[in-house]
Amino acid sequence: MLVADVIAVHTELSSDRTLVRTRAKLAAVEYVKAPAQPLPELDVVTTGGTHGPIETRRPGEPRFVKG
């Protein structure tokens, strides 16, 4: 488990341009349960988001906000 700050968020389209993916860069603040080699930054990629006129929704998807 990780407590982190969001550094950056952007969306991208899948190669077939049918799904939106959200990519968030996180800065680790505190590891509650650390992996073998904790990293200071992580990239999290999830399916879902809005990219121009294309939107992909998934129930329970996380929302990342910079700050």
Contact map, one row per residue, 1 for C-alpha under 8 A:
1110000000000000000000000000001111000000000000000000000000000000000
1111000000000000000000000001111111000000000000000000000000000000000
1111100000000000000000000001111100000000000000000000000000000000000
0111110000000000000000000111110000000000000000000000000000000000000
0011111000000000000000000111100000000000000000000000000000000000011
0001111110000000000000011110000000000000000000000000000000000001111
0000111110000000000000011110000000000000000000000000000000000000011
0000011111000000000000011100000000000000000000000000000000000000010
0000011111100000000001111000000000000000000000000000000000000001110
0000000111110000000001110000000000000000000000000000000000000000000
0000000011111000000111100000000000000000000000001110000000000000000
0000000001111100000111100000000000000000000000000010000000000000000
0000000000111111111110000000000000000000000000000010000000000000000
0000000000011111111110000000000000000000000000000000000000000000000
0000000000001111110000000000000000000000000000000000000000000000000
0000000000001111111000000000000000000000000000000000000000000000000
0000000000001111111100000000000000000000000000000000000000000000000
0000000000001111111100000000000000000000000000000000010000000000000
0000000000001101111110000000000000000000000000110000011100000000000
0000000000111100111111000000000000000000000000111110011100000000000
0000000000111100001111100000000000000000000011111000000100000000000
0000000011110000000111110000000000000000000011111000000000000000000
0000000011110000000011111000000000000000001111000000000000000000000
0000011111000000000001111100000000000000001110000000000000000001000
0000011110000000000000111110000000000000111100000000000000000000000
0001111100000000000000011111000000000000111100000000000000000000000
0001111000000000000000001111100000000001110000000000000000000000000
0111100000000000000000000111111000000011110000000000000000000000000
0111100000000000000000000011111000000000000000000000000000000000000
0111000000000000000000000001111100000000000000000000000000000000000
1110000000000000000000000001111111000100000000000000000000000000000
1110000000000000000000000000011111000000000000000000000000000000000
1100000000000000000000000000001111100000000000000000000000000000000
1100000000000000000000000000001111111100000000000000000000000000000
0000000000000000000000000000000011111100000000000000000000000000000
0000000000000000000000000000000001111100000000000000000000000000000
0000000000000000000000000000000001111110000000000000000000000000000
0000000000000000000000000000001001111111000000000000000000000000000
0000000000000000000000000001000000001111110000000000000000000000000
0000000000000000000000000011000000000111110000000000000000000000000
0000000000000000000000001111000000000011111000000000000000000000000
0000000000000000000000001111000000000011111100000000000000000000000
0000000000000000000000111100000000000000111110000000000000000000000
0000000000000000000000111100000000000000011111000000000000000000000
0000000000000000000011110000000000000000001111100000000000000000000
0000000000000000000011100000000000000000000111110000000000001000000
0000000000000000001111000000000000000000000011111000000111001000000
0000000000000000001111000000000000000000000001111100001111001000000
0000000000100000000111000000000000000000000000111110001110000000000
0000000000100000000100000000000000000000000000011111111100000000000
0000000000111000000100000000000000000000000000001111111000000000000
0000000000000000000000000000000000000000000000000111111000000000000
0000000000000000000000000000000000000000000000000111111000000000000
0000000000000000011100000000000000000000000000000111111100000000000
0000000000000000001100000000000000000000000000011111111110000000000
0000000000000000001110000000000000000000000000111100011111000000000
0000000000000000000000000000000000000000000000111000001111101000000
0000000000000000000000000000000000000000000000110000000111111000000
0000000000000000000000000000000000000000000000000000000011111000000
0000000000000000000000000000000000000000000000000000000001111100000
0000000000000000000000000000000000000000000001110000000011111110000
0000000000000000000000000000000000000000000000000000000000011111000
0000000000000000000000000000000000000000000000000000000000001111100
0000010010000000000000010000000000000000000000000000000000000111110
0000010010000000000000000000000000000000000000000000000000000011111
0000111110000000000000000000000000000000000000000000000000000001111
0000111000000000000000000000000000000000000000000000000000000000111
